[in-house]
Amino acid sequence: MRPTFRVLLLAACATLTVACGGGGDDSNPDGGPPTEGDPCEPNGHIHREPTGDWCHCNKGYIAAEDGLACVPDPNHVPSEGFDFGDDGEHACWHVTNGPFVTVTATEARHPRVDDFHTYYTVKLRPENGQYVGTFSYKSFATGNFVVYLSNAEVPVTLIETAIESTVPQAGTRPTGGFCDSLTHMVGYELTDRVQYTLQLGPTSLPELNMVIEHVQ
């Protein structure tokens, strides 16, 4: 009896799997050599991306020009405090002039809030008698960023998504009073190309206003 096409196909696949090493060590599912430690430590951590690995270095350090490492930044000058720029004057300009975007928090996805210079109406979702929301923010530069909010009582948490590490707040204070819709500022030092997760709440407010800007 002649073997069926299905039998021949299964036999060929099995042969290729053995020849190509399929079914062996799967400790590195992305392919390539196994990952051993983090070459960017102790002054940073590595980002492994399809376009190539790179070092996300801590403040005061920069990526080495040769190889994966974080080296001291010769131009770094320690700051005496976070610079909030114009204290929200430009952010308040967007309250009147837009662009305007409404985002609604859900359990199934993380709506993006990283549109350039955008006035957001943020609708939170109910949870345990209060309101919360989780949103996606990808930085488009390295430097000081400010989250401008309509209420100072709303807790703000920013997490570097890839390593699930909370980014420390660099400072908080009221805006300069340029508009009633944005009254509070939360400062962060962010890095270009890095994906972050923004968490708002828990709060008694179901909705708030927000602008996120790179101030320097």
Steps between C-alpha positions, in 0.01 A plus 500: 500500500639839405539746790250781504605861447422578868735224619779626272448858620517401867815300440665793322409739782643262759825473303531878471432544872783268595738644243435857603520433871128547563372383832833567671593774747223765496648723769526781247170498304600807297788312340869587501747428778368454857473813708757507780462786745457865413806671346353843580501445876564637758431848360212408273317209341470351154212528253486212254306603190470375141696804380789420734593493868573828678577625850251706699742676732431661836520874548861613485599223258486456123521202268856414398588566137670161474304203631214468747586684821403809701786741563514830692359798309777762486242776443273407790442777753305395812180700527380670817137419423260409223436779249127534423563740213223756456287355784225392262448810289542315170300200625213736578516631143391153387198514732350761269666413169533122508548258342241321710489125564280293731631166633305246701670254733407132464625173648578351159742757358723798578383802297788720380548849643821596319366720220721807467373810692145371549228590750351175627166435662567182698207280598589254774333166575333403830685261730427419866281805544752743343643573155827394338663498158807355330641660185791457260761772452808474277759772550610689187804671658738484793458760772248656736131421448203641689160341552250786541176398674172666589514374859789472744337216696522243217786252563742469206730202444733459202655158428767404248302227330779265388652455845187577707693761699335808649654827382559734795320833492751781457271758658142621542343842547205718389497656156547873455124559493474562125172305471245328721513167315863416586599570859763241595837389358692174543855493363690202359836445333433274198707340225445506125345186344404350836147367552331597825172413671312785666268411788246749635304448822343366702294817529141604562502683165364313195658749257792743486694720259865444409787624284845337488787712367875482454619822662876464433 
